[in-house]
Amino acid sequence: MEAIKRNILLNPGPSTTTDTVKYAQVVPDICPREKEFGGLMKGLREDLVKIVHGDTEEYTSVLFCGSGTINIDIVLNSLLPEGKKVLVVNNGAYSTRAVEICQYYGLPHIDLHFPVDQRPDLVVVEQTLRDNPDIALVHTTHNETGTGILNPIREIGALAHAHGAIFTVDTTSTYAMRPIDIEADNIDFCMASAQKGLMAMTGLSFIVGNRQIIEASKAYPKRSYYCNLYLQYDFFERTGEMHFTPPVQTIYATIQALKEYWQEGEQAKWERHTRVFEAIHKGLDELGFRDVIKREEQAGLVVSAIYPDDPNWNFEAVHDYCYARGFTIYPGKISTTNTFRLCALGAIDEQDIRDFFAVFREALEHTGVQVPVRYR
Ligand SMILES: *Cc1c(COP(=O)(O)O)cnc(C)c1O
């Protein structure tokens, strides 16, 4: 097996993958309607439930072909009964995406807005639930990838359940990284795509959740043909297959990535991401960069740093310098502040971050930015 050029991706997904995962895609051609292929997906679906410590009798996973946004679309359009309302607990770009999905489908919803650099106020969440007994679905984002803030999902889930609503969480940027316990965390549905925490390829997304609720949703309005949770679940249960063509090679890569996930282990993997995250902070601190979210409220996977006040600072130029040397950095996602992001996803470790900061410092010097950087 020939080594493939290794790029260090510090963007929030797709992430750096191992060569064994890359090569797992190179397989003999197969029609995905063959039993052999359906058998592969059965084990894969069970593994996806086990990652969040779900009991496979009570919880299941449903696969879709698409990027992670497809999951948000599916849970919202599929799991809302007629005449009921969605509550989106919104403190960032990904929950805003959920609000936009509600708008596109014409779903009755409340966009409960909080500042992007603060955790939602649970008193306000509870009051909203009390004032609106027609809320049947509460949705939020675990790690708001735009800023890196960690939301208190266990507490929000408990409030949702106390008011008779189901709780769906966008865990795309924590799943298979920061440990999640679906039951203890009061989650009915969580989700991710294979290219983030699992360190596989793009094109496969999945929703992990409560079987009984999916079965109950059979009676709910069908708002999409391709993106309906019950229809896809039911097809899987009856045939073991996806309703429409699956991303075949990505599924092979994901199966290999899962093997590597179990080999590394949940705790060891989380510790590795934590080492990377701390190395990112150390590097930024040494260069004088400030970040946006209070350290103790960060999810431990994404750091949002503020642009320095230096006339020579040019994100594009710094990006291009690093990119040419195998390191990818990423712009921020906050409309009111100019930021860039460094993420701890992927098959990388502390040494990669040290190597990155050597190049990043060079990039600053090369573009004439004063080090340590200055803020007004
Ligand atoms: C990456 C991500 C998604 C999916 O985004 P795509 O552009 O569809 O891949 C959804 N939610 C969160 C929190 C994410 O980090």
The ligand as an SDF file (V2000), in Angstrom:
LIG
                    3D

 15 15  0  0  0  0  0  0  0  0999 V2000
  -20.7100   19.8670    9.5460 C   0  0  0  0  0  0  0  0  0  0  0  0
  -21.9520   20.0980   10.2720 C   0  0  0  0  0  0  0  0  0  0  0  0
  -23.1940   19.8540    9.6620 C   0  0  0  0  0  0  0  0  0  0  0  0
  -23.3260   19.3920    8.2450 C   0  0  0  0  0  0  0  0  0  0  0  0
  -22.8690   20.3160    7.3270 O   0  0  0  0  0  0  0  0  0  0  0  0
  -22.7020   19.9040    5.7840 P   0  0  0  0  0  0  0  0  0  0  0  0
  -22.2380   21.1770    5.1510 O   0  0  0  0  0  0  0  0  0  0  0  0
  -24.0260   19.4470    5.3070 O   0  0  0  0  0  0  0  0  0  0  0  0
  -21.6790   18.8350    5.7530 O   0  0  0  0  0  0  0  0  0  0  0  0
  -24.3300   20.0030   10.4260 C   0  0  0  0  0  0  0  0  0  0  0  0
  -24.2700   20.3900   11.7080 N   0  0  0  0  0  0  0  0  0  0  0  0
  -23.0990   20.6490   12.3320 C   0  0  0  0  0  0  0  0  0  0  0  0
  -23.1120   21.0610   13.7640 C   0  0  0  0  0  0  0  0  0  0  0  0
  -21.9060   20.5160   11.6300 C   0  0  0  0  0  0  0  0  0  0  0  0
  -20.7380   20.7550   12.2540 O   0  0  0  0  0  0  0  0  0  0  0  0
  1  2  1  0
  2  3  1  0
  2 14  2  0
  3  4  1  0
  3 10  2  0
  4  5  1  0
  5  6  1  0
  6  7  2  0
  6  8  1  0
  6  9  1  0
 10 11  1  0
 11 12  2  0
 12 13  1  0
 12 14  1  0
 14 15  1  0
M  END
$$$$
